[in-house]
């Protein structure tokens, strides 16, 4: 389904290039063996009998003893030892002596690694030789109380303590319930394995499992996506699981004195990692060279760039919702997709994505291939720039029988001509051999709200809604074959979570305009066949003239709810939001909490309502094994926010496009990715248009000759 990107070979510098031996730095004690090589019988003393229950259930006894109270994010062993605290690295200009006797300047990053390595050894000695487990919890407790640790256990400067107090608390994912502790210390307990229950604590920000006898990190480590610090030094790890790449919030990963010789490519996903502690491991020469002469960022980027393109995931197949559909009924398939505008796809935003997979030309081709493979009748795209629409999508899709319209967000009016084409908006395409467009209209939400009499001079409108340049589009299509009409709306609402009231306001405006639009077309007389042919006779740029079927007579409708309706878009609203409730139920009270107490004229005074019977296409899968659990997939957010709404009284759902391969996602921290060209996924549904009930003719009753003589 998706194309494969270019295969990339492993960087030669990480594949056997000559490295350097361990430097000899005064004041730093090193093991009496080669770089990273542990001697046999490394002195790990077992204290497992103190915490036997912990190995069975991390939620009791030892885990509680080693739990640190809720605090601001701590970046290392102690605040004073943090690589981010500043002032703690070796002086500039310090040198190391190589085996050949030549002097070489010590990089700042490697000096910091050696400092942390020494502190890790001190912590290890305290836990193993002095029988003081939970070293890091003890340090954190003293730090939180403002008490300085003895010199043998590390020190914390007054400046660092003050910085820790002023550091804001870590905000966990909004999907996680309130949690008052985020740090866990299981170090120095002689553990050999980590119980799976540990990884149910997905809120963890710091995890300390140092100075144990752990031989492997289980794949479940990838569930700890809030993790910022993982201290696993002085264990018996020989490798890291690929799932470690799912922990994209990691800033410090300390693995001193283990048995690791190589690293998985997935470590390249850790774009926020500032320190990868590998001293005391039997690293291959290439990794050793990268760590000693460059820094963690360089190593992570090299792993990301050099990673081979992974195998394609299992394809997404349609899921049949109703299979007893009469073949005579007219079908319509719709695909909607936020394609991630090219100017938004930056390395700063998507640091976990390989540069090749982030390039617009690569992503664009995957998107176009997917569209043509699915071959929908109607396509609704969001975040498509005018340049992309005019120069790439419209010409390409015209060759496949599509015609379309695109409107950019209103900010395009304020942009210079050379940048106006980069502004994104919404585009709608339709198959010209099936549909004729009768009218198209753009909805500028900010302008629309200001035009309402009840919203003029409204304080909240000016301060909250006016600054958002979100839009919607409405198209009235007509079937060539049957003359049945179809309203297709396409929108992209405000994205900010704190603007739930603005999203409700925008949705209410959209539904009001759809209702007005439908009312208008119930009053418009049937369009003459000649006029419809003239509409289709105008060729757009890149479109080749084709022989199209002669359109049939237009159908007539008594009211706006009789016209089939499909509303697509990126609503930036989850299924438990007010926007979803409003569309699904047809009304939302004035007291709904997502109004946030704001004043929006009649909307907030009387509540909002619409007269259409709407349902989300994917609501049919809710609670089942094939439920779609997200449409937007990033390391910090995985939720359904894109929808295809349809009018249930005029359309019947036949099938929807199934969810992505769940197994493949266990090693993909977020989109875009090689086989997923946007941070959103496409969703698609197929419908049949319900047969219309013909209006029965009213027959005057015959009461005999006496009735005819009445005057």
C-alpha positions as CSV (number, residue, x, y, z in Angstrom):
1,X,0.0,0.0,0.0
2,X,2.7,2.5,1.0
3,X,5.9,2.7,-0.9
4,X,9.3,1.8,0.6
5,X,11.8,4.5,1.2
6,X,15.4,4.3,0.1
7,X,17.4,1.7,2.1
8,X,20.1,3.2,4.2
9,X,23.3,1.5,5.2
10,X,24.9,1.7,8.6
11,X,27.4,4.5,9.0
12,X,30.9,3.4,8.5
13,X,32.0,5.3,11.6
14,X,29.8,3.0,13.7
15,X,31.0,-0.2,12.0
16,X,34.5,-1.1,13.0
17,X,36.3,2.3,12.8
18,X,39.3,2.5,15.1
19,X,38.6,3.9,18.5
20,X,40.7,5.2,21.4
21,X,41.6,3.6,24.7
22,X,40.3,4.9,28.0
23,X,41.8,8.2,29.0
24,X,43.9,8.6,32.1
25,X,42.5,11.5,34.1
26,X,43.9,12.4,37.5
27,X,41.3,12.0,40.3
28,X,39.2,9.5,38.3
29,X,39.6,5.9,39.3
30,X,39.0,3.4,36.5
31,X,38.7,-0.4,36.5
32,X,41.8,-2.2,35.7
33,X,40.6,-3.5,32.4
34,X,39.9,-2.2,28.9
35,X,37.2,0.4,28.2
36,X,33.9,-1.0,29.2
37,X,35.1,-4.5,30.0
38,X,33.8,-6.0,33.3
39,X,36.0,-8.5,35.1
40,X,34.5,-11.9,36.0
41,X,32.8,-12.1,39.3
42,X,31.8,-8.5,39.5
43,X,30.9,-7.9,43.2
44,X,27.1,-7.7,43.1
45,X,25.9,-8.7,46.6
46,X,22.4,-9.9,46.9
47,X,19.9,-8.3,49.2
48,X,16.9,-9.8,47.6
49,X,15.7,-11.4,50.9
50,X,14.9,-7.9,52.2
51,X,12.5,-7.4,49.3
52,X,11.2,-10.7,48.1
53,X,7.7,-9.4,47.5
54,X,9.0,-6.7,45.3
55,X,10.1,-9.1,42.6
56,X,6.5,-10.5,42.5
57,X,4.6,-7.2,42.8
58,X,6.4,-3.9,42.4
59,X,3.4,-2.2,44.0
60,X,4.2,-3.3,47.6
61,X,6.8,-3.2,50.3
62,X,10.2,-2.4,48.7
63,X,8.7,-0.3,45.9
64,X,6.9,1.9,48.5
65,X,10.1,2.2,50.5
66,X,11.9,3.4,47.4
67,X,9.3,5.7,46.2
68,X,10.3,9.4,46.1
69,X,7.8,12.1,46.7
70,X,6.3,14.3,43.9
71,X,8.8,16.9,42.9
72,X,10.1,18.9,40.0
73,X,12.1,17.0,37.4
74,X,15.5,15.9,38.7
75,X,18.1,15.4,36.1
76,X,20.6,13.0,37.6
77,X,22.0,11.3,40.6
78,X,21.8,14.5,42.6
79,X,21.2,18.0,41.6
80,X,24.8,18.8,41.8
81,X,25.7,16.0,39.6
82,X,23.3,16.9,36.9
83,X,24.7,17.4,33.4
84,X,22.2,20.2,33.0
85,X,23.0,22.1,36.2
86,X,26.0,23.7,34.7
87,X,29.4,24.4,36.2
88,X,30.1,20.7,36.9
89,X,32.0,19.6,33.8
90,X,35.8,19.3,33.6
91,X,37.7,22.5,32.8
92,X,38.1,23.3,29.2
93,X,41.4,22.3,27.8
94,X,41.8,19.2,30.0
95,X,43.6,16.4,28.0
96,X,43.7,12.7,27.9
97,X,46.7,10.5,27.1
98,X,46.1,7.9,24.5
99,X,48.0,4.6,24.3
100,X,50.3,6.1,21.7
101,X,51.4,8.7,24.2
102,X,49.8,11.7,22.4
103,X,47.7,14.2,24.2
104,X,44.2,15.0,23.1
105,X,41.7,17.5,24.4
106,X,38.8,15.9,26.4
107,X,35.4,16.8,25.0
108,X,33.0,18.5,27.3
109,X,30.4,15.8,26.8
110,X,32.8,13.0,27.6
111,X,34.1,14.8,30.6
112,X,30.6,15.0,31.9
113,X,30.1,11.3,31.2
114,X,33.2,10.5,33.3
115,X,32.0,12.7,36.1
116,X,28.6,10.9,36.2
117,X,30.4,7.6,35.9
118,X,32.4,8.4,39.1
119,X,29.3,9.4,40.9
120,X,27.6,6.2,39.8
121,X,30.4,4.2,41.3
122,X,30.1,6.1,44.6
123,X,26.4,5.3,44.7
124,X,27.1,1.7,43.8
125,X,29.6,1.4,46.6
126,X,27.2,2.9,49.1
127,X,24.5,0.4,48.2
128,X,26.6,-2.7,47.9
129,X,29.5,-2.3,50.4
130,X,27.6,-0.2,53.0
131,X,24.3,-2.0,52.5
132,X,22.4,1.2,51.8
133,X,19.8,0.4,49.1
134,X,17.5,3.1,47.6
135,X,20.4,5.5,47.4
136,X,18.6,7.8,45.0
137,X,15.4,7.9,47.0
138,X,17.5,8.9,50.0
139,X,19.3,11.6,48.1
140,X,16.0,12.9,46.7
141,X,14.4,12.9,50.2
142,X,17.2,15.0,51.6
143,X,17.2,17.2,48.6
144,X,13.4,17.8,49.0
145,X,13.9,18.7,52.6
146,X,16.8,21.0,51.9
147,X,19.3,18.8,53.7
148,X,22.8,18.4,52.3
149,X,24.0,14.8,51.9
150,X,27.3,13.8,53.4
151,X,30.2,14.1,51.0
152,X,30.5,10.3,50.7
153,X,26.9,10.3,49.3
154,X,27.2,13.3,47.1
155,X,26.6,17.0,47.6
156,X,23.9,19.5,46.5
157,X,24.8,23.2,46.2
158,X,22.4,25.9,47.5
159,X,22.1,27.1,43.9
160,X,21.0,23.7,42.7
161,X,18.5,23.4,45.6
162,X,17.0,26.7,44.7
163,X,16.8,25.8,41.0
164,X,15.0,22.6,42.0
165,X,12.4,24.4,44.0
166,X,11.8,26.8,41.2
167,X,11.6,24.1,38.5
168,X,8.0,23.5,37.4
169,X,6.4,20.2,38.2
170,X,6.2,17.7,35.4
171,X,2.9,17.6,33.6
172,X,1.9,14.0,32.8
173,X,-0.2,13.1,29.8
174,X,-3.7,14.4,30.2
175,X,-5.0,10.8,29.9
176,X,-3.3,9.8,33.1
177,X,-5.3,10.4,36.3
178,X,-3.8,12.6,39.0
179,X,-0.6,11.2,40.3
180,X,1.3,12.6,43.3
181,X,4.5,10.8,42.8
182,X,6.5,10.2,39.7
183,X,9.9,8.8,40.9
184,X,10.7,5.3,41.9
185,X,13.9,3.9,43.3
186,X,14.5,0.1,43.2
187,X,18.3,0.2,43.2
188,X,20.6,-1.9,45.3
189,X,18.2,-4.7,46.1
190,X,19.8,-7.6,44.2
191,X,16.9,-7.8,41.7
192,X,17.4,-10.2,38.8
193,X,14.2,-9.4,36.9
194,X,11.6,-6.6,36.7
195,X,8.0,-7.6,37.4
196,X,5.6,-6.7,34.6
197,X,3.4,-4.8,37.1
198,X,6.1,-2.2,37.2
199,X,5.3,-1.1,33.7
200,X,1.7,-0.3,34.5
201,X,3.1,2.8,36.2
202,X,3.1,4.7,32.9
203,X,3.2,8.0,34.8
204,X,6.8,7.4,36.0
205,X,9.3,10.2,35.2
206,X,12.4,8.8,37.0
207,X,13.2,5.2,37.4
208,X,16.3,4.0,39.3
209,X,17.1,0.3,39.0
210,X,20.9,0.5,39.4
211,X,23.2,-1.9,41.3
212,X,21.1,-5.0,40.8
213,X,21.6,-8.2,38.9
214,X,19.2,-7.5,36.0
215,X,20.2,-9.2,32.8
216,X,17.7,-7.6,30.5
217,X,15.2,-4.8,30.2
218,X,11.8,-6.3,29.0
219,X,10.1,-4.9,26.0
220,X,7.5,-3.4,28.3
221,X,9.9,-0.6,29.1
222,X,8.4,1.1,26.0
223,X,5.2,1.7,28.0
224,X,7.0,4.2,30.2
225,X,6.6,7.1,27.7
226,X,6.7,9.8,30.4
227,X,10.2,8.6,31.5
228,X,12.9,11.3,31.6
229,X,15.5,9.5,33.7
230,X,16.5,5.9,33.6
231,X,19.4,4.9,35.8
232,X,20.3,1.2,35.1
233,X,24.0,1.2,35.9
234,X,25.9,-1.6,37.5
235,X,23.7,-4.4,36.2
236,X,24.4,-7.3,33.8
237,X,22.6,-6.0,30.7
238,X,24.0,-7.2,27.5
239,X,21.7,-5.3,25.2
240,X,18.8,-2.9,25.1
241,X,15.4,-3.8,23.7
242,X,14.3,-1.9,20.5
243,X,11.3,-0.7,22.5
244,X,13.5,1.6,24.5
245,X,13.0,3.9,21.5
246,X,9.4,4.4,22.6
247,X,10.6,6.4,25.6
248,X,11.1,9.6,23.6
249,X,11.0,11.9,26.7
250,X,14.2,10.4,28.0
251,X,16.8,13.0,28.8
252,X,19.2,10.8,30.8
253,X,19.9,7.1,30.2
254,X,22.7,5.8,32.4
255,X,24.0,2.4,31.7
256,X,27.4,2.5,33.3
257,X,29.2,-0.8,34.1
258,X,27.0,-3.2,32.1
259,X,27.9,-5.6,29.3
260,X,26.6,-3.7,26.3
261,X,28.6,-3.9,23.1
262,X,26.1,-2.5,20.6
263,X,23.0,-0.3,20.5
264,X,19.7,-0.8,18.7
265,X,18.8,1.7,15.9
266,X,15.7,2.6,17.8
267,X,17.8,4.5,20.2
268,X,17.8,7.1,17.5
269,X,14.2,8.0,18.4
270,X,15.4,9.5,21.7
271,X,15.8,13.0,20.2
272,X,15.6,14.6,23.7
273,X,18.4,12.5,25.2
274,X,21.1,14.7,26.6
275,X,23.3,12.0,28.3
276,X,23.8,8.4,27.4
277,X,26.0,6.9,30.0
278,X,28.0,4.0,28.5
279,X,31.3,4.1,30.4
280,X,32.3,0.7,31.7
281,X,30.7,-1.3,28.9
282,X,32.6,-3.4,26.3
283,X,31.4,-1.1,23.4
284,X,32.4,-1.7,19.8
285,X,35.1,0.7,18.6
286,X,32.7,2.8,16.5
287,X,30.4,3.5,19.4
288,X,33.3,4.2,21.7
289,X,34.8,6.7,19.2
290,X,31.4,8.5,18.9
291,X,31.0,8.8,22.6
292,X,34.5,9.9,23.4
293,X,35.0,12.4,20.5
294,X,31.5,13.8,20.0
295,X,28.4,13.6,22.3
296,X,25.1,11.9,22.9
297,X,23.2,14.0,20.5
298,X,25.6,13.0,17.7
299,X,25.3,9.3,18.5
300,X,21.5,9.4,18.7
301,X,21.3,11.3,15.4
302,X,23.7,8.8,13.7
303,X,21.6,5.9,14.8
304,X,18.4,7.7,13.5
305,X,19.9,8.6,10.1
306,X,21.6,5.2,9.5
307,X,18.7,3.0,10.5
308,X,17.4,0.9,7.6
309,X,13.8,1.3,6.5
310,X,11.7,-1.1,8.5
311,X,9.4,-3.6,6.8
312,X,6.0,-2.3,5.9
313,X,3.3,-3.0,8.5
314,X,0.3,-5.1,7.6
315,X,-2.1,-3.3,5.3
316,X,-5.3,-1.7,6.5
317,X,-8.3,-3.5,5.2
318,X,-11.9,-2.3,5.0
319,X,-14.2,-3.6,7.8
320,X,-17.7,-4.5,6.6
321,X,-20.4,-3.0,8.8
322,X,-23.4,-4.1,6.7
323,X,-23.3,-6.7,4.0
324,X,-26.9,-7.1,3.1
325,X,-27.0,-3.9,1.0
326,X,-29.1,-3.9,-2.1
327,X,-26.9,-3.7,-5.2
328,X,-29.2,-1.3,-6.8
329,X,-28.5,1.4,-4.2
330,X,-26.1,4.2,-5.1
331,X,-22.8,4.0,-3.3
332,X,-20.4,6.8,-2.2
333,X,-17.0,6.4,-0.6
334,X,-15.3,9.2,1.4
335,X,-11.7,9.6,2.6
336,X,-10.5,12.3,5.0
337,X,-6.9,13.0,6.0
338,X,-4.9,15.7,7.7
339,X,-1.8,15.4,5.6
340,X,0.6,17.5,7.7
341,X,1.5,20.6,5.8
342,X,5.1,20.6,4.6
343,X,6.1,23.7,6.5
344,X,5.0,22.2,9.8
345,X,7.0,19.0,9.4
346,X,10.2,20.2,11.0
347,X,13.0,18.4,12.8
348,X,12.2,20.5,15.9
349,X,8.6,19.2,16.0
350,X,9.3,15.6,14.9
351,X,12.8,14.9,16.1
352,X,12.1,11.2,16.4
353,X,11.4,10.9,12.6
354,X,14.3,10.1,10.3
355,X,15.1,13.0,7.9
356,X,14.2,10.9,4.9
357,X,10.8,10.1,6.2
358,X,10.2,13.7,7.0
359,X,11.0,15.1,3.6
360,X,7.9,16.5,1.7
361,X,8.6,14.8,-1.6
362,X,8.8,11.4,0.2
363,X,5.6,12.0,2.2
364,X,3.7,13.5,-0.6
365,X,4.2,10.5,-2.8
366,X,3.0,8.1,-0.1
367,X,-0.1,10.3,0.3
368,X,-0.9,10.3,-3.4
369,X,-0.2,6.6,-3.7
370,X,-2.6,5.9,-0.8
371,X,-5.3,8.0,-2.3
372,X,-5.1,6.4,-5.7
373,X,-5.0,2.9,-4.2
374,X,-8.1,3.5,-2.1
375,X,-9.8,5.3,-5.1
376,X,-12.5,7.1,-3.0
377,X,-15.3,9.0,-4.7
378,X,-14.7,12.0,-2.4
379,X,-11.5,13.2,-0.8
380,X,-11.3,15.7,2.1
381,X,-7.8,17.0,3.0
382,X,-6.7,19.3,5.8
383,X,-3.4,21.1,6.2
384,X,-2.8,21.2,2.4
385,X,-1.0,24.3,1.2
386,X,-2.1,26.2,-1.8
387,X,1.2,25.5,-3.5
388,X,0.8,21.7,-2.9
389,X,-2.8,21.9,-4.1
390,X,-2.1,23.8,-7.3
391,X,1.3,22.3,-8.3
392,X,1.1,18.7,-7.1
393,X,-2.3,17.4,-5.9
394,X,-4.7,19.0,-8.3
395,X,-2.7,18.1,-11.5
396,X,-1.9,14.6,-10.3
397,X,-5.5,13.8,-9.2
398,X,-6.9,15.3,-12.4
399,X,-5.2,12.6,-14.3
400,X,-7.1,10.1,-12.1
401,X,-10.5,11.6,-12.8
402,X,-10.8,14.1,-9.9
403,X,-11.6,17.7,-9.7
404,X,-11.2,19.8,-6.5
405,X,-11.4,23.1,-4.7
406,X,-9.1,24.5,-2.0
407,X,-9.2,27.4,0.4
408,X,-6.4,28.6,2.5
409,X,-6.8,29.9,6.0
410,X,-7.5,33.7,6.2
411,X,-3.9,34.5,7.2
412,X,-3.1,34.2,3.6
413,X,-4.4,37.7,3.1
414,X,-1.7,39.1,5.3
415,X,1.2,37.2,3.7
416,X,3.5,38.5,1.0
417,X,2.9,37.0,-2.4
418,X,6.0,34.8,-2.3
419,X,4.8,33.2,1.0
420,X,1.0,33.1,0.4
421,X,1.2,29.7,-1.3
422,X,2.7,28.1,1.8
423,X,-0.4,28.8,3.9
424,X,-2.4,25.6,4.6
425,X,-6.2,25.1,4.3
426,X,-8.8,22.5,3.4
427,X,-9.3,20.9,0.0
428,X,-12.1,18.7,-1.3
429,X,-11.9,16.5,-4.4
430,X,-14.6,14.4,-6.2
431,X,-14.8,12.0,-9.1
432,X,-16.0,13.9,-12.1
433,X,-17.6,10.9,-13.7
434,X,-19.8,10.4,-10.7
435,X,-20.5,13.9,-9.3
436,X,-21.2,17.4,-10.5
437,X,-20.5,20.4,-8.2
438,X,-23.4,22.9,-8.0
439,X,-22.0,25.3,-5.4
440,X,-19.0,25.7,-3.1
441,X,-18.5,28.0,-0.1
442,X,-15.8,28.8,2.5
443,X,-16.6,29.4,6.1
444,X,-14.3,31.8,7.9
445,X,-15.2,31.2,11.5
446,X,-13.7,34.4,12.9
447,X,-15.4,36.5,10.3
448,X,-18.7,34.6,10.7
449,X,-18.9,35.1,14.4
450,X,-18.3,38.8,14.1
451,X,-21.1,39.1,11.6
452,X,-23.7,37.7,14.0
453,X,-25.7,40.5,15.7
454,X,-25.6,38.7,19.1
455,X,-21.8,38.4,19.0
456,X,-20.9,41.9,18.0
457,X,-19.0,43.8,20.7
458,X,-18.6,40.5,22.5
459,X,-15.6,40.5,24.8
460,X,-14.9,36.7,24.6
461,X,-15.2,36.7,20.8
462,X,-12.6,39.4,20.5
463,X,-10.2,37.9,22.9
464,X,-10.5,34.2,22.1
465,X,-12.2,33.5,18.8
466,X,-11.0,36.4,16.6
467,X,-7.4,35.3,16.7
468,X,-8.1,31.8,15.3
469,X,-8.0,31.6,11.5
470,X,-9.7,28.2,11.2
471,X,-12.0,27.5,8.3
472,X,-14.5,25.1,6.9
473,X,-15.8,24.4,3.3
474,X,-19.1,23.2,2.0
475,X,-19.8,21.7,-1.4
476,X,-23.1,20.8,-2.9
477,X,-22.6,17.8,-5.2
478,X,-25.1,16.0,-7.4
479,X,-24.9,12.5,-8.7
480,X,-24.7,12.3,-12.5
481,X,-26.5,9.0,-12.5
482,X,-29.4,9.6,-10.2
483,X,-29.6,13.3,-9.6
484,X,-29.4,12.8,-5.9
485,X,-27.6,15.6,-4.0
486,X,-25.0,15.4,-1.3
487,X,-23.7,18.1,1.0
488,X,-20.0,17.6,1.8
489,X,-18.4,19.7,4.5
490,X,-14.7,19.8,5.4
491,X,-13.2,21.6,8.3
492,X,-10.2,22.0,10.6
493,X,-10.9,23.4,14.0
494,X,-8.7,25.2,16.6
495,X,-6.1,22.8,18.1
496,X,-5.4,24.3,21.5
497,X,-6.8,22.1,24.3
498,X,-7.6,25.2,26.4
499,X,-9.9,26.6,23.6
500,X,-12.7,24.1,24.0
501,X,-15.2,27.0,24.0
502,X,-13.8,28.2,20.7
503,X,-14.2,24.8,19.1
504,X,-17.8,24.6,20.3
505,X,-18.4,28.0,18.8
506,X,-16.8,27.0,15.5
507,X,-18.8,23.8,15.3
508,X,-22.1,25.6,16.0
509,X,-21.3,28.1,13.2
510,X,-20.5,25.2,10.9
511,X,-23.8,23.5,11.6
512,X,-25.8,26.7,11.2
513,X,-24.3,27.3,7.8
514,X,-24.9,23.7,6.7
515,X,-28.6,24.1,7.7
516,X,-28.8,27.4,5.8
517,X,-27.1,25.8,2.8
518,X,-29.5,22.9,2.8
519,X,-32.5,25.2,3.1
520,X,-31.3,27.2,0.1
521,X,-31.1,24.1,-2.1
522,X,-34.5,22.8,-1.2
523,X,-35.9,26.0,-2.7
524,X,-33.7,26.1,-5.8
525,X,-35.6,24.6,-8.8
526,X,-34.0,21.6,-10.5
527,X,-30.9,22.5,-12.4
528,X,-31.3,22.1,-16.2
529,X,-29.2,19.4,-17.8
530,X,-27.6,22.0,-20.2
531,X,-26.5,24.1,-17.3
532,X,-24.9,21.1,-15.5
533,X,-23.1,20.2,-18.7
534,X,-21.8,23.7,-19.0
535,X,-20.5,23.6,-15.4
536,X,-18.5,20.5,-16.2
537,X,-17.3,21.9,-19.6
538,X,-14.7,24.2,-18.0
539,X,-11.3,22.4,-17.7
540,X,-9.0,23.1,-14.8
541,X,-5.3,23.3,-15.1
542,X,-3.8,19.8,-15.6
543,X,-7.2,18.2,-16.3
544,X,-7.6,16.3,-19.5
545,X,-10.9,16.4,-21.3
546,X,-12.8,13.2,-21.0
547,X,-16.1,12.0,-22.2
548,X,-18.5,12.1,-19.2
549,X,-21.9,10.6,-18.9
550,X,-24.8,13.0,-19.5
551,X,-26.2,14.0,-16.1
552,X,-29.7,13.0,-15.3
553,X,-32.5,15.2,-13.9
554,X,-32.0,16.7,-10.4
555,X,-33.9,15.3,-7.5
556,X,-36.0,17.6,-5.3
557,X,-36.1,17.7,-1.5
558,X,-38.7,19.0,0.9
559,X,-36.3,20.1,3.7
560,X,-32.6,20.4,4.4
561,X,-32.5,17.2,6.5
562,X,-33.6,15.1,3.5
563,X,-30.4,15.9,1.6
564,X,-27.6,13.4,2.4
565,X,-24.9,15.0,4.5
566,X,-21.3,14.1,5.2
567,X,-19.0,16.2,7.4
568,X,-15.3,15.4,7.4
569,X,-12.4,17.0,9.2
570,X,-9.9,17.4,11.9
571,X,-11.9,18.5,14.9
572,X,-9.1,18.4,17.5
573,X,-11.7,17.1,19.8
574,X,-11.8,13.6,21.4
575,X,-15.0,11.4,21.7
576,X,-15.6,12.6,25.2
577,X,-15.6,16.3,24.2
578,X,-18.4,18.8,23.9
579,X,-17.9,19.0,20.2
580,X,-18.5,15.3,19.8
581,X,-21.6,15.4,22.1
582,X,-23.1,18.3,20.2
583,X,-22.7,16.6,16.8
584,X,-23.9,13.2,18.0
585,X,-26.9,14.3,20.1
586,X,-28.0,17.5,18.2
587,X,-27.8,19.8,21.2
588,X,-25.5,21.1,23.9
589,X,-26.8,22.9,27.0
590,X,-25.7,26.4,27.9
591,X,-24.2,24.9,31.1
592,X,-21.9,22.5,29.4
593,X,-18.4,22.9,31.2
594,X,-16.6,23.3,27.9
595,X,-18.1,26.7,27.4
596,X,-15.8,27.6,30.2
597,X,-18.2,30.2,31.5
598,X,-17.6,32.3,28.4
599,X,-20.3,34.5,26.8
600,X,-21.1,33.8,23.2
601,X,-24.5,35.4,22.6
602,X,-27.4,33.1,22.0
603,X,-25.1,30.1,21.8
604,X,-24.0,30.3,25.5
605,X,-27.3,31.8,26.7
606,X,-29.7,29.2,25.1
607,X,-27.3,26.4,24.2
608,X,-26.7,25.1,20.7
609,X,-28.7,22.6,18.6
610,X,-29.0,21.2,15.1
611,X,-31.7,19.3,13.4
612,X,-29.6,16.7,11.6
613,X,-29.4,13.0,12.7
614,X,-25.6,12.5,12.7
615,X,-23.3,9.7,13.6
616,X,-19.6,9.1,13.4
617,X,-18.7,6.4,11.0
618,X,-16.3,4.8,13.4
619,X,-18.8,4.7,16.3
620,X,-19.9,1.3,14.9
621,X,-16.5,-0.2,16.0
622,X,-16.4,1.3,19.5
623,X,-15.8,-1.3,22.2
624,X,-15.0,-4.1,19.7
625,X,-11.6,-5.7,18.9
626,X,-11.2,-3.5,15.8
627,X,-12.0,-0.2,17.5
628,X,-10.1,2.7,16.1
629,X,-8.3,4.1,19.2
630,X,-6.5,7.0,17.5
631,X,-6.3,9.1,14.4
632,X,-3.5,11.3,15.7
633,X,-0.4,9.4,16.8
634,X,2.6,11.2,18.5
635,X,4.8,10.3,21.5
636,X,2.7,12.5,23.8
637,X,-0.8,12.2,22.3
638,X,-2.7,9.3,20.8
639,X,-6.4,10.0,20.4
640,X,-9.3,10.1,17.9
641,X,-9.8,13.7,16.8
642,X,-10.7,13.2,13.1
643,X,-14.2,12.1,12.0
644,X,-16.5,11.3,9.2
645,X,-20.0,12.3,10.3
646,X,-23.0,11.3,8.2
647,X,-26.8,11.8,8.3
648,X,-28.3,8.5,9.4
649,X,-31.7,9.1,7.9
650,X,-30.3,9.5,4.3
651,X,-27.2,7.3,4.3
652,X,-26.4,3.8,5.4
653,X,-22.8,2.8,6.4
654,X,-21.5,-0.1,4.5
655,X,-17.8,-0.3,5.6
656,X,-14.9,1.7,7.2
657,X,-11.2,1.4,6.8
658,X,-9.7,-0.6,9.6
659,X,-7.1,0.5,12.1
660,X,-3.3,0.3,11.6
661,X,-1.3,-2.8,12.5
662,X,-1.1,-2.8,16.3
663,X,2.0,-4.9,16.5
664,X,3.9,-2.6,14.2
665,X,3.1,0.3,16.5
666,X,4.9,-1.2,19.5
667,X,8.1,0.0,18.0
668,X,7.0,3.2,16.4
669,X,6.9,6.1,19.0
670,X,5.0,8.5,16.7
671,X,4.1,9.6,13.2
672,X,5.3,10.6,10.7
673,X,7.2,7.5,10.0
674,X,8.4,5.7,6.9
675,X,5.0,4.1,6.2
676,X,2.9,6.8,7.8
677,X,3.5,10.1,6.0
678,X,1.5,12.3,8.5
679,X,1.0,12.6,12.2
680,X,-2.6,11.8,11.4
681,X,-3.9,8.6,9.7
682,X,-6.5,8.6,6.9
683,X,-10.0,7.3,7.7
684,X,-12.4,6.2,5.1
685,X,-16.1,5.1,4.9
686,X,-18.4,3.8,2.2
687,X,-22.1,4.5,2.2
688,X,-25.2,3.8,0.2
689,X,-27.8,6.5,-0.3
690,X,-31.1,5.4,1.2
691,X,-34.0,5.1,-1.2
692,X,-36.3,8.1,-0.9
693,X,-39.9,7.7,0.2
694,X,-42.1,9.0,-2.5
695,X,-44.7,11.5,-1.5
696,X,-48.1,9.9,-1.9
697,X,-50.6,11.7,-4.0
698,X,-53.6,13.0,-2.1
699,X,-56.8,11.7,-3.7
700,X,-60.0,13.7,-3.1
701,X,-62.8,11.4,-1.7
702,X,-65.9,10.9,-3.9
703,X,-69.0,11.4,-1.7
704,X,-71.5,11.0,-4.6
705,X,-73.7,13.4,-6.5
706,X,-74.9,15.3,-3.5
707,X,-71.4,16.6,-2.8
708,X,-71.1,18.1,-6.3
709,X,-74.2,20.2,-5.8
710,X,-72.8,21.9,-2.7
711,X,-72.2,25.6,-3.1
